[in-house]
Amino acid sequence: MKVKRFEAITIPVSNIQRSLRFYHEVFDMTVIENSDQPTVHFGHQKIIFELSNTFKPMTLSFVVSDPMPAMENHLKNYFVTILNGPIDKSDVKNAQSITISDPDNHIIELISYQK
């Protein structure tokens, strides 16, 4: 069997509305209004938010089309703290990454491939 892509991932969060707002505003992901579950999507992928009082933070990686300086400015404009980076990805040629966290401390690596 050959997997083409993932369809959806479920992330536990402490506040659904805050998470929807963060992923929509910071990453320009579309909120799916008529979904049975609180969901955002980008491309063919969906992130479903599940309310939970206790959970272990997850780690996510997103590839972004923005160049690194634009990404840094965008994050600063939304008052998102950069935890690490920008750094050169040692395992990928011509790529840099920045690490941030969402409101529930899920770690998010943002990767920008240089041309």
N, C-alpha and C positions, 0 to 999 in steps of 0.2 A: 504494500500500500504506500502511496506517495502523497503526503500532505501538501496541499497547495498554499494554504494560509490558515490563520485561525479566524473564526467567526466572532467569538465573543469571549470576554474574560469578566469574571465577577470579582469586585473589590469590596471588602468590608469597610464601612465608613461609620463615623460617629454622628454625622449630620449630613443627610442626603442633599438638602438645598445648598449647603455650603460647598459640597463636592461638585454638584452640577455647575454651580456658578464658577468655581475655580477652573475646571476643565474646559468649560465653554469660553470663559474670558481669556485665560492664559494661553490655551492651545487652539482656540477657535474651533473646538469640536461642536458639532450640532447636537442640541438636546432633542431627543425624540419625545415629543409631547404626548402622543397617544399610545405609549407603551405601557404594558402592565407593570413593568419594572422601571425604576429610574435609570435611564440610559443616555449615554452620549455616543456619537459615532464619528469616525473619520475614515475616509476611504471605504473599504469593505468591512472594517472591524468595528466592534462595539465594546464599550465598557459599561457594564451593569453595576450599579451601586447597591449594596445590601447593607441595611442598617444592622449594626452590631455594637455591643457595649465593650466586648473584649476581643482583641485580635492581634496577631503579630503583623507588623507592617510588611508589605510586599515590596519587591523591587521590579520596576518596569523600565524598559528602554524604548525610546521613540527616535526614529530617524526624522530629522527636520530638513526642510529645503532652504532655510535661511542661513546666510553666512554667519560665522561666529560673532562678529561685532554687533550685527543686527539682533541676534538672539540675546546677547547680553543686555543690550539696551531695552529690548522688549520686556525681559524679566524684571529689570530695574523699574521700568514704568509701571509694572503691576505689583511692585514691592515684594517680589519673590526673592528670597535669600538664596544666593548661590553657595552651595555647600563645598563644591570642589570644581576647579577648572576656571577657564578652559585648559584642557590638557590634550596632548597628542595621544591618540589611541595606539598603544604599542602593538596590538594584535591586528590592526587594520591600517593599511597604507592610506595616507591622505585624508585622515579623519581626526576630528577633535570632538571632545565631549565636555559637557557641563553637567554637574549633578545638583539637583534640587530636591525638595520634598514637598508633598502636597499637604493640605491642612491636617491630615491624619498621620503624617510622618511616613507615608509610603515614599520610598526613594525612587526618583525618576532621573534616569540618565538620558540626556538629549544629545544626539549624535548628529554632527554636520560633516558631510563628505565634501572635501575640497575638490575642485576640478583642476 
